Amino acid sequence: IRSSIQHNVILVTGAGGSIGSEICRQILDYGPKSVLLIENSEHALYKIYEELREISAAQNLSVTIVPAIASVSDEWRMKQLIY
């Protein structure tokens, strides 16, 4: 898993949900370059974004965390975020 995550950009859909947020927390342990958080709930996105920023700061991690309001069913928005 580490070789797939370390120094790479990782995109997590449903980042604010119970499973997505736990995946985000665990991803930080593997040293990604950045984590792109995709969520359609502004409140849930804000909560996980702030939590990950706090974890990153407390552990002195060099990771960019990018929050994005989007639905994976919106092809135009997903292309905008990925490319």
trRosetta pair geometry for C-beta under 8 A, 3 or more apart (Angstrom, degrees):
i j d omega theta_ij theta_ji phi_ij phi_ji
1 4 5.8 -65 -158 38 38 110
1 5 6.2 13 156 -5 73 116
1 30 6.4 -98 126 -105 94 148
2 5 6.2 -75 -145 47 28 98
2 6 5.2 26 171 -27 73 118
2 30 5.0 -157 -118 -146 63 102
2 31 7.5 37 -156 37 89 102
3 6 6.4 -38 -111 31 24 109
4 8 7.1 -61 157 24 43 153
5 8 5.9 -130 -164 46 25 110
5 10 5.9 7 -137 -70 84 135
5 27 6.0 -156 -150 -151 139 80
5 30 3.9 46 91 115 137 137
5 31 7.1 119 116 63 95 60
5 32 5.2 -71 172 -75 86 91
6 30 5.6 -110 -62 158 74 83
6 31 4.5 25 -125 81 82 106
6 32 6.9 -117 -111 -83 22 42
7 31 6.7 1 -39 128 60 101
7 32 7.3 -120 -7 -148 10 35
7 33 5.2 45 -166 -51 39 98
8 32 5.9 -61 67 -139 62 83
8 33 5.9 -166 72 10 7 103
9 32 7.0 96 -114 178 21 109
9 33 5.6 -51 -65 69 61 109
9 34 5.0 -4 -119 62 80 94
9 35 7.8 177 -161 -82 56 25
9 36 6.5 37 174 -16 99 108
10 27 5.5 -160 102 -163 162 140
10 32 4.7 -72 0 -127 116 152
10 34 7.3 -170 29 94 67 49
10 35 5.1 -18 69 -113 97 71
10 36 7.0 -170 92 24 44 74
11 35 7.9 155 -90 -165 25 53
11 36 4.4 -20 -108 67 73 112
11 38 6.4 31 -177 -14 93 116
11 81 8.0 111 -126 131 128 119
11 82 7.4 -17 -77 -99 156 90
12 15 4.5 96 105 -90 108 95
12 20 5.6 132 159 -162 110 93
12 23 5.7 167 -134 101 129 120
12 24 5.4 -144 52 -76 173 89
12 27 7.1 -129 -57 -19 131 156
12 35 6.5 3 0 -174 112 99
12 36 7.1 167 22 82 64 58
12 37 5.9 -15 63 -114 100 55
12 38 6.6 -172 89 28 48 81
13 20 6.9 -103 100 -115 39 130
13 38 4.5 -27 -109 76 60 122
13 39 7.9 153 -165 -72 46 49
13 72 5.2 21 -140 -62 142 130
14 17 4.5 -22 170 13 98 124
14 19 7.0 16 120 73 126 94
14 20 3.9 -165 111 -54 78 142
14 38 7.3 4 -9 91 35 85
14 39 6.6 83 -136 -105 19 73
15 20 4.5 -137 -111 154 19 123
15 21 6.5 85 166 -77 54 58
15 23 7.9 -105 -123 68 62 104
15 24 5.6 69 -155 -57 93 134
15 37 3.8 -147 102 -156 175 87
15 38 5.9 126 -12 51 109 44
15 39 4.8 -92 49 -53 88 106
15 44 7.8 147 88 133 67 100
15 45 6.7 63 78 -114 109 72
15 48 5.4 -170 140 97 93 158
15 67 7.9 -147 84 -126 149 75
16 20 6.3 7 32 85 26 128
16 21 6.1 30 -150 -62 24 105
16 37 7.5 81 -45 176 77 116
16 39 4.2 67 -3 -132 110 148
16 41 5.5 -122 79 65 150 107
16 43 7.7 118 -173 94 152 57
16 44 2.6 107 152 144 143 104
16 45 5.1 -82 -55 -62 131 44
16 47 6.3 94 -142 56 103 101
16 48 4.9 -144 -103 -7 64 126
17 20 4.4 79 50 20 86 108
17 21 6.4 -161 77 -11 35 90
17 39 7.8 178 -20 -123 75 104
17 44 6.8 22 -57 -176 46 146
18 21 6.4 -54 -139 35 18 106
18 22 6.7 15 159 -14 55 109
19 22 5.9 -61 -152 38 31 108
19 23 6.4 33 152 -21 66 106
20 23 5.6 -53 -149 34 33 113
20 24 6.5 36 152 -22 65 103
20 39 7.4 153 119 -89 155 100
20 48 7.5 -37 114 -103 97 165
21 24 5.5 -48 -150 32 36 116
21 25 6.6 38 151 -20 65 101
21 44 7.9 -116 -59 -178 120 96
21 47 7.9 -27 -111 106 139 102
21 48 4.7 -132 -115 -106 100 121
21 51 7.5 41 -163 66 113 148
22 25 5.6 -48 -149 33 36 113
22 26 6.4 30 154 -13 66 106
23 26 5.9 -61 -149 41 30 107
23 27 6.2 39 152 -30 66 106
24 27 5.6 -51 -147 27 30 116
24 28 7.1 38 155 -27 60 96
24 35 6.4 108 -142 172 89 148
24 37 6.7 25 -108 -101 138 105
24 48 5.9 78 59 -179 162 122
24 52 5.9 -72 152 -82 120 129
25 28 6.2 -50 -167 18 32 113
25 29 8.0 34 143 -20 58 99
25 51 7.6 -44 -84 131 99 120
25 52 7.3 -135 -88 -94 58 84
25 55 6.9 167 -133 -71 78 171
26 29 5.8 -45 -168 20 47 116
26 30 7.6 33 145 -13 67 104
27 30 6.0 -67 -164 34 44 108
27 32 5.8 0 161 -18 101 131
27 35 5.9 117 111 -104 139 130
28 32 7.3 -76 -104 21 38 99
28 35 7.4 -54 -75 -34 75 148
28 52 6.6 -176 -65 -147 134 92
28 55 5.9 60 134 120 173 131
28 56 6.6 -123 -142 -78 130 79
28 59 7.5 116 152 53 121 149
28 61 6.3 -48 -170 -112 100 173
28 63 6.5 -133 -130 22 81 167
31 61 7.6 -153 -111 -149 60 104
31 63 7.5 -156 -153 -72 39 111
32 35 5.5 92 86 -60 146 84
32 63 5.7 65 76 -130 78 118
33 63 7.0 141 152 -128 15 69
33 64 7.0 -6 143 25 64 97
34 63 6.2 149 -103 -173 39 71
34 64 3.7 -24 -109 66 106 95
34 65 7.0 -170 -159 -72 74 28
34 66 6.2 33 171 -7 120 107
35 52 7.0 -108 73 -177 142 153
35 63 6.3 26 -5 167 97 121
35 64 7.5 -180 25 89 58 54
35 65 5.3 -7 61 -116 97 70
35 66 7.1 -178 88 28 48 72
36 66 4.9 -20 -111 71 66 110
36 68 6.4 1 -176 6 90 123
36 81 6.7 130 -177 169 139 114
37 45 6.2 140 128 -145 121 88
37 48 6.2 174 -148 101 146 121
37 49 6.1 -150 51 -79 160 86
37 52 7.6 -174 -59 14 138 155
37 65 6.8 24 -16 -177 115 87
37 66 6.6 -179 20 87 76 51
37 67 4.8 -24 66 -111 117 59
37 68 6.5 159 81 24 61 70
38 68 5.5 -23 -101 75 61 102
38 70 5.2 -56 -150 62 95 108
38 72 6.7 82 142 -66 143 87
38 81 7.2 100 -93 142 109 169
39 42 7.9 153 108 -79 107 22
39 44 5.4 -142 180 94 141 104
39 45 3.9 -178 68 -76 133 96
39 48 7.3 141 -45 36 153 131
39 67 7.4 -36 29 -160 109 89
39 68 7.6 136 28 79 65 54
39 69 6.7 -49 81 -113 69 51
39 70 7.6 81 50 43 28 62
40 69 6.6 79 -129 -166 37 73
40 70 6.7 -82 -83 90 72 26
40 71 4.9 41 -89 -81 127 79
41 44 3.8 54 89 18 120 112
41 45 6.2 169 87 -15 61 85
42 45 5.7 -58 -146 38 28 112
42 46 6.3 31 156 -22 65 107
42 69 5.9 -8 -88 -98 78 127
43 46 5.8 -54 -148 34 29 112
43 47 6.5 29 155 -20 63 106
44 47 5.8 -54 -149 34 31 113
44 48 6.6 19 159 -9 66 106
45 48 6.4 -62 -146 42 28 99
45 49 5.9 30 157 -22 66 114
45 67 5.1 114 170 -165 108 118
45 68 7.7 -129 -147 62 142 26
45 69 6.2 -117 -5 -82 168 73
46 49 5.7 -59 -142 38 26 113
46 50 6.2 23 162 -16 64 109
46 67 7.5 65 -84 -158 41 163
47 50 6.2 -60 -150 37 24 106
47 51 6.3 22 155 -17 62 111
48 51 5.5 -55 -145 39 34 114
48 52 6.1 32 158 -18 68 107
48 67 8.0 144 81 -107 89 110
49 52 6.1 -58 -147 38 25 106
49 53 6.4 27 154 -20 62 108
49 65 6.3 152 -145 138 73 123
49 67 4.3 -24 -90 -66 137 133
50 53 5.7 -54 -147 35 31 113
50 54 6.4 32 154 -20 64 105
51 54 5.8 -57 -153 35 30 111
51 55 6.5 29 152 -17 65 105
52 55 5.6 -50 -145 37 35 112
52 56 6.1 38 154 -21 66 107
52 65 5.1 153 113 -123 126 155
53 56 5.6 -54 -145 38 29 114
53 57 6.3 27 156 -17 64 107
53 65 6.0 -131 -72 50 75 146
54 57 5.9 -56 -145 38 29 108
54 58 6.1 27 157 -19 65 110
55 58 5.9 -58 -144 38 27 109
55 59 6.1 2 164 3 65 114
55 61 7.5 10 122 9 77 134
56 59 6.5 -71 -142 50 22 94
56 61 4.3 -93 -146 55 72 112
56 63 5.5 -120 -125 54 125 103
56 65 6.6 -143 -29 -25 153 126
57 60 7.3 22 -173 -76 30 41
57 61 7.9 -64 -40 32 21 81
68 81 5.4 85 -177 -117 168 133
70 74 6.2 -128 -169 57 83 123
70 77 4.6 178 -137 140 108 129
70 78 6.5 133 166 -74 139 63
70 81 6.2 -70 -46 -33 165 146
71 74 4.6 91 67 -7 90 104
71 77 6.9 78 45 61 64 145
72 78 6.2 60 -141 -81 51 131
74 77 4.0 27 114 23 120 117
74 78 6.3 149 88 -19 67 86
75 78 5.8 -59 -145 38 30 110
75 79 6.3 29 158 -18 66 106
76 79 6.0 -58 -152 37 28 109
76 80 6.4 33 150 -23 63 107
77 80 5.4 -52 -150 33 33 118
77 81 6.5 27 154 -15 65 106
78 81 5.8 -58 -149 39 33 107
78 82 6.0 19 159 -11 69 114
79 82 6.0 -61 -134 44 29 102
79 83 5.6 -8 180 14 69 114
80 83 7.3 -60 -119 51 12 83
